Amino acid sequence: MNPFLELGIREEVVNAISELGFEKPSEIQEKAIPVLLTGNDDFVGLAQTGTGKTAAFGLPLLEQLDFSQKHPQALILCPTRELCLQISKDLEKFAKYVDNVHVVAVYGGANISDQLRQIRRGVQIVVATPGRMLDIIGRNAIDFSNVKYVVLDEADEMLNMGFKEDINNILSETPDEKKTWLFSATMPAEVRRIAKNYMTDPVELTVGTKNTGNANIEHHYYLIKAKDKYAAFKRIVDSNPDIFGIVFCRTKIETQDIAEALIKDGYNADSLHGDLSQQQRDKVMKRYRDRSLQLLIATDVAARGIDVSDVTHVINFSLPDETENYTHRSGRTARAGKTGISLSLVNVKELSKIRHLEKIIGKPFEKKQVPQGAEVCEKQLFSIVKKIENVEVNDEQISPFLPAIMENLESLSKEDIIKRFASLEFNRFLDYYKNAPDLNIEARDGGREDRGDRRDGRSREGSKGYTRLFMNLGSVDEFSRGDMLGFICNNANISGKSIGKIDLKGVFTFFEVQDAEVEKVFQGFQGVDYNGRQVRIEVSGEARGEGRGDRGGRSRGGDRGGRREGGYRGGDRGGRREGGFGGGERGGRREGGFSGERRDRGERSSNGGGFRDFSGKRKESKSKY
């Protein structure tokens, strides 16, 4: 008998979750579901991120509610838009074979009219972020008089984000006789206070030890100089060809810088932070869930609620300011009983933080060595061999081309052909990593720490070897910095390594181009339209009315009006599949951690196809990375 049936879950729901891969309940599900199915008690469940809390409260809700009625019976509050959407989608999947189940996701950054329309049509379960829920309550657009259950998911995170007053105001709109189910990774005083104020003798269950991390996560750290952080990070990524990871940074600026540097270097990466519009966030997350991104660069706030399966690595490019956030970060991997790695890049001064984290999570961190260049090359070579070995051959489609292929290769031996196929991509790594220095340090060697990881806040308008250009498109056109990079590279037919800093503004953008490539940019943008509007490129700071005149995207002067029209509504915004991003199926980085054939047709620098020097800095640039 299915173990979920034994817990009391109806057959229709069990069939649905079986299709989703649920074979047996997790610990929190096994303990919580029998309690919640009674419907008689308030409940506090303490469990780490990734332990299956959504099903722990979602499955009992589907048993308790009357779906013949179309009024709100359950309210689920959670801290972020991503988690809100994830919970609502999960519930809909659980209820696939149950009739008349209506779930609405209510969150900021989306059209409130659409959400109100769904509520008016009739819903039983409302999943909401606190801010948007208050907006809807303020409009008298929802009736909570029949709510039987309120679920507070990631309660500690909601309080950390400043939602205490909002939660209190929302709960005051619900009936006194409701049951409250609270789920949290930790139990700080504020969470305990909510439990005391809104619950009566709650049943409390703890899975694992409070404040500890997932037992399936390995914790590693690498001791390096601050100036070598980006170079070490790339080397770690290159030594894990199949990596699918989330990279955590401390600030929004840092996420942008790292993502931009990675894209220029041919990696499949993008950033997620609070300055992105909802449309931009949704697009990034869709690409990540579809695995067209291998690396998601995020801040703590932006990543809260992200539930993506099979994340192999969580990389702490910068350790969190709040040590408690480390547990939430590392919980993005090793979900649903799988294993994962959480690794941190630290300098000597941060070793004390590692020791503190060991005490918090109750597990030791293993010190790892940044791979040497030869090790990385070996990993990449055998990754290529494995892909060749496992590639699926479509005999029907390739057969017509075989005679010509055989004729062209007939002078080569089997050994020569193998060598050449492997070298197509492998040579780039050999070039890049030849004479690569050892990036590892010992604690005693770090007395004078390099300060290269401090952000240079000065303008790069005068960067040596670069020209600063103006474009009449910006963030209002739904561009991110990565999107803009691709747009420039595609139209100008130049590689990403030719671009310096991109300063994305609301209705325009400043960007730097290597002096030798400026003319190609002006040539490439002649006659280019974007959403019906001519794209204009100018040299920044040049007086209006002088220079090139109106030459189809080359104008340096004239009226800059009309920049507010338009907006990017296209698909994958071009530029990520060619022109400096590699030619692989997914656009940026081919699956081995390096870019494919670039549109600059072999104009690669001697240090290896757009890769940076070993300090992690682009040559002749003041960029941090």
N, C-alpha and C positions, 0 to 999 in steps of 0.2 A: 504494500500500500504506500502511495506517495506520502512522504512525511508532512507535507503541507496539508493534505487531507486529514491526516491524523491530528494536526493542530486545530482543525475546525474551519478551514477555508473551503468555500464551495468549489465544486468541480469545474464550473465555467472559468473561474479565476485561476485555478490550478493549471488548467489547460493552457491558458494564456501565458502564465509565467514559466511554464515548462518550455514553451516555444522560445522564451527569452533566455533560456539556459539555467533557470533556477532548478537545481537538483535536490538540494537539501537546505534547510534554513541556516542562516548564520547564527552566531551565538545570541546577538541582540534580538533577532527575529524569534528564535526558539523560546527565549525567556519572556519577551514582551507580548507576543501575539496572544497567548492564552489569557493573560491578564486583561488586555485591551478588548478582547472579544466578549468579556462579561459586560462591558459598558458601565460598570458600577463605580469605578474608582478613578480619581485623578492619578496621574502617572508621571514619574521622572525617570528618564532613561539616559544614562551616562555612557557614551561610547564614542570612540574615535571616528573621524571622517573616513568614509569608505567601508564601513562595516555593515551597510545595508539598512540604514535607519529609515529610508523612504518606504521600503516594503514593510518594515516593522510597524509603522503606523498606517500606511496606505492600505494594506490588505485587510486589517480589522475594520477600517472605515467602510470599505466596500461591503462588508458583512452587516454593518450596523445601520446604514442609511436606507431610507425609503425612496427608491428611484421612481416611483409612480408620482411623487410630488416634485414640483419644479421650483422650490424655494431653497435658499441657502440653508444647509443643515450642518456643514462643516466648514471651518475657516482655518487655513494653514498659513501661518506667518513665517517668512524666511528673510534673510538679510539682503540678498542680491537678485538682480534680474535673471542672471544665469541659473541660479538655483531655483527660482520661481518657475522658469520655463521647464527646467529639468524635472521638477516634481510633477508638474501638470502633465507633461508628456508621459512620464512613468505611470501615473495613475490611469491615463487613457489606455496605455498598453496593457496594464493589469486588468482593465475592464473591457477588453476587446470583445469578449463573448457575453457581456452583461448588457441588457437592453436599457436604453434611456438614461445612460450615465452622462451627465453634463458637467464638465470641469472648465473653469475660466481662470486664466492667468492674468493677474492684475499687477502691473509694474510700471515704473516711470520710464520715460524715454520713448514710449510708444503712444499711438493715438488713443487718447482716453475715450473718444466717441465710440470707437470700435469695441472697447472693453465694456462700456455702458450698454451698448447694443446687445452684447452677449448676455449680460446680467438680466436685461429686460426679457430676453427670450426664455429665460428660466435656467437656473443652475442649481446643483446640489452641493458642489464643492468649489470653494473659492480659495485659490492659492495666491498670496499677495505679498508684496513688500510693504513695509509699514507706511512709508510716505505716500504712495499712490492710494493705499487703502483709506487713509485719512482724507485725501482729496475727494474720494467717492462718497465717503460718509458725510463729508461737509456739503455735498450736493444733494443729500437725502435721496441718493440713488439706489440704496440697498437696504433691505430689511433683514436684520439679524435676530429678529424675535424668535425664530424657530431653530436657531443654531444649537445643536446638541453637543458638538465637539469643537474645541479649539486646540490646534497643534502649534506649538512654538518650536520650530526647527532651527538648529544652530543658534540657540538662545544666547550663548556667550558671545557669539559674533555680532548679533544684533545689538547687544548692549555695548560692545566695544566700538561699534559704529555710531553710537549716540542715539539709539532708537528707544531708550527707556521711556521717555515721556509719551512717545507715539504709541508704544505698546500699551501703556496704561490707559491712554485715551480710547484705543480700539477695544480693549477688553471691557471697558466700562459700557460699551454699546451692546454687549452680548448678555444673554440671560444669566442670572446668578446660579441657576440649577445646572448649567452646562458642565461637562467634564473637560478638564484641561490636561493635555498631554505635552510634556516638555521634554525635548531632546537636546542634549548638549555634549560637547566634547570635554568640557571642564565645568566645574561648579564653583565659580567665584562667588563672593558675597552678594553681588547684585542679582545673580541668578537665583541664589538661595532666597533672597528677599522676595522675588516674584513668586516663587513656589509657596512661600509663607502667606503672601497677600491674596493669592488667587486660587489656592488649592486647600482641600480639606483632607488631612491624613493621606497624602499621596503614597502610592506604592513606588518605592525607589529601587531601581536595578542598575547595577554597575557592571559593565563588560570590560574586563581588563582592570588595570590599576588606574586610578584617576591621574590625569595629566601625563600618562605614558603614551608612547607611540605604538604603532602597529608592529606586532611581533614579526611580520613578514617583510619588514623593511630593513635593508642593510644601510648603515650610516657610515659614510666615508668622508674624509677631509684631505685636502691637498695643501701643503705648506709652500707658499711661493712669495716672491716679492710682489708688491702691489702693481708695479709697472708691467709685470709679466702676466697679469691676470687674464687678459683677453687672449693672449697667445696660448697660455696653458689651457684655457677653456676650449679653444679651437682644437688643440691637440687631443684633449679628452674626447671631444665629439668625434674627431676623425678616427680615433681608436675604437669607437663603437659604431660601426657603419649602419647598424639597424636601430639606432637610437630613435625614440619617440618621446620627447621630453618637454617639461615645462621649466623655464629658466626664470628664477625670481630675482628681481632687482629692488632696490630700496626706494627709488623715485621714478616718476613718470619720465623725466628727462633721460635717466639712465636706461630705461627700457627702450626708448626711441633710439638712443645712440647705439645700443648693442644690436638691436634689430636692423638698423640701417647698415651698420658695419658688416653684419652677417650676410645681408642681402647682396651688398657690394662684393663680398667674397664668394658669392655663388651658392650660399646655403638657402635652404627652404625654410625661411623664418618670417615671423611677423610679430608685432607688439600688441599688447592688450593693456590699456590703462584708462583712467577716468576721463581723459579729454576726448576720447572717441565718441562719436554719435552712436545711437543705438543701432543704426543701420551698419555702421562700420564694425561695431562689436559683433553683431550677428554674422557679418560676412567673414570676419577673422575666425570666429568659433566654428562656423560651418566648414571652412577650409581645414581647420585643425581636426574636427571630428571625422571629416572625410579622409584624413591623413595625407592631404596635399601639402600640409605643413609638417615638418618634422620637429621644429622647435618653436614653441610659443613663449615669448618673452613678456613677463607680466609683473605687475605690482601685487602686493598682498591683497589690497582691496578689490582690484579688478578680478583676481583669480578666485575669490571666495564663491563657493557654490559650484565651481566647475567640476563636472562629473564626466570624465572621459575615460573610457575603458582602455586597458592595456598600455598605460603610460609606463615606460620602462625606467625613466630617470627623472628625478626632481633635482635641479641644479641650483644651488644657492650661490648665484654670482656675487651677491652681497648678503651677509647674514642679516636677519630681521632685527629691528630695533627692540621689539618686544619678543623675549625668548619664547613666550607661549605661542607666537605665530609660527614658530618652527614646526610644531606638531601639526598645525593646519597645512603648512606647505608640504611636508613629507607625506601627509595623508592623501595627496593627489595620485600617488602611485600605490601599488600593492592593494588594489581594491578588489572586492569580491573574492577574497582568499588567495589572490595571486601574489607573486613576489615583486619587489622593486628595489631601487637604489636611490637613496638621497645623499647627494654629495655637496660638499661646501668648499669654496675656494677662500682660503684665509691667509693672512700674513701673521707675523710673529705676535703682533699686538692683540690679535683676535683669538689666540689660543685659549685665553681664559674663558671666552664665551663658549668655546667647544667643551671645556671641562664643566661649565655650568649646565650646558644642554645635556650632557651625559647624566647629570644628576636629575634633571627634569624628566627625561624620558626613561631613565632607568636602564639604559643600554650604552655600552661603550662605542665610541667612534673608532673606526679603523683608519690609521694613517696610510694613505696610498701615495705612490710615486707617479708624478706626471710622466707619461710614456716618453721614451726617447724617440727621436725621429725614425730610426730603423724599425722600432716596434710598430709605429703607426703605419709605415709603408708595408710591413709584413701583413698586418691586419687588413689593410685595404686590398692588397694583392689577392689574398685568399677569399676576401669577400667577392671580388670580381670573378675568381675561379668558380665559386659557389653559384653565382648568378648564371654564369655560362652553362654550368652543369645542369641547373634546374630550369633553364628557360624553356618555355613551351614553343615547339616548332609547328607552324601551320603549313604542313606539306603542300596542301592544295594551292595556297597563295604564293608560296616561295618557289615552287617547282618551275614555273615559266622563266624565272630569273637564274636558275642554277647553271644552265650551260654557259651563260656569260660570266657568271662568278667563277666557275671552274676554269674557263679560258684565261681570265685575268690572273688567277692564282696558280696556274699550272707550273710556273717556274719555281714556286716556293715549296719547300718540304713541309710536312705536317708540323715539325718542330718550329719552323720559321713562322708559319701561320699562327700557331698558338702564342708564340712570343709577341707577334705584332698585335694580335687581338688584346692580349693582356696589357700591352704597353700603351694602347690608345688612351687609357685613363690613368694608368699607373705612373707614367712618366711625369705627370704633373706633381704627384706626390714626391717622387724621387727628386725633382728639381727643387721643390719647396723645402724639403726636409734635409737636403744635403748640408752637412756641417751645422745641423741644428744644435743649439746649445742645450745643456741640462738646465731645466727651469726649476728644479727642486732645490730647496734650502733646508738647513737644519735650524732649529730654534736658536742656537747660539750664534748663527750667522746673520741674524736679522736685526742687529743693533741699529744700523742706519737704514731704516726702511725707506724705500723709494716712495716718493709722494706722487707718483704718476697717476694714481687713481683719483686724485682730487680734480674736480672739474674746473677747467679753465673757462671762466665766464666771459672772457673778452671776445669781442666780435672777430670773426674770421674774414672780414671784408678784405683785409689786406694779405690773405694767405699767399705765401710765396709760390709763384708758378700757377696761380689760379686767377680767373676772371669771374667777377660776381655779376650774375645776370638776373633780370626781372622777368616774370611771367604773369600774365593776367588771369591765372587760375589759382585757387586756394582751397582751404578746408571746406568752405561753403559748397564747393563742387564735389564734396564727399571724397576728397583725396586724403590719404594718409601719406606720411613721408615715404614709405615703401612704394606706395602706388605712384607717387610723383617721380620717384627714381626710375621706375619701370617705364613710365610715360615718356620721360626725357630720352632714356636709352633707346627705346623702340623707334621713336621718330627721328632721332639724330643718328641712329646706327652707330652708337659708341658703347663701350663697355662700362659697367658700373664703377670700375676703378678709376674712371676719368672724372667722376663727379665728386666734389668736395661736400661741404656742409649744405644741407637743404633746410632753409628757414621758411616753414610753411605758415602763412598768415591766413586771415579769414577770407579775403577776396583776392589775394595775390601771393606770390611765392618768390623768394630770393634763393638762388642756388649758385654754387661755384662749379666751374668747369676748368679743367686743365687748359692753359693758354693755347696749346697746340690743337685742341678740339673745338674751340669757340666757333670757328667758321663752319664746321660740320653741324653744329647746333643751329646756327642761323639758316644754313642750307636745308637742313632736315625739317624745319618748321615752316618753310615756305608753303603757303596754301593750306595749312592744317587748320581744320575746324574742329571745335569741340562742342557738341550739343547745339550746333547751329551758330556758334560764335567763333570768330577768327581768333586763333591763339597768337598772342603777340609776345615777342622776346625782345628785351632791351638790355643794354649794358647799364647796370645799376649806377645811379648817380650822375649820368650824363645829362646835360641840359636838354630840355624839351625842344623839339623843333629842329635839332641839328642831327647830323649823322646820316643814317641810311634811308630815312624816309619810310614810307609805307610800301614794303616789299613782301607782303604776304607772310607775316610772322617774323620779319626782321626789324621792324620799326623800333627805333630807339627814342622816338619822340612822339609828339601828337597827344591827343586826348586819351586818357586812360579810362574813360567812362565805360559804362556797360558791363563792369566786371561782376555785377551781382546776379546777372541772369544765368540761367542754366544750372546744371547740377549733374553729377555723375550718377547715371542710373544704369550703366551697362553692366555686363556680366563680370568677368574676371579682370577688368581694367587693363587688359593688355600689358605688355611690357615684362611680365614675369616669365614668359616662356622663351623670349629671345632677347637679344640686345644686352648682354652683360649679365644675364641671369642663368645662362646654361641652356642647353637644348634638350633636356630630358623631358620625359612624359609629364612630369609635374611642374615644369617650369624652373625653378631655381636650381636646386642642388640635386644632381642625380643621386640615386639612393646610396651611393658609396661615400657621400660626404664631400663631394667636389662638384664643380660646375661642369656642364657639358660643353659642346662646341659653341663658342661665342660668335656673335655676328661680326666682331672685329677681325674675323678670319685670321687667326693666328698671331695677332698683334699682342701677344702675351708678354709680360715682363719676364725678365730672367729669373725672378723669384717664384714663378709658377702660376700662370693663369689667373691673375687677379688676387692671389693670396698676398697677405701683408708680410712685412719683415718680421723677424722673430720677437721683436719687442711688442708686436701687436699694433704698430702704428703704420699708417700709410706713408710711403716715402714722400718727401717734400710737402708734408702737411702738418698742420698744428693740431689736427684732430686727435682726440684722446685715443681713438682706436684706429 
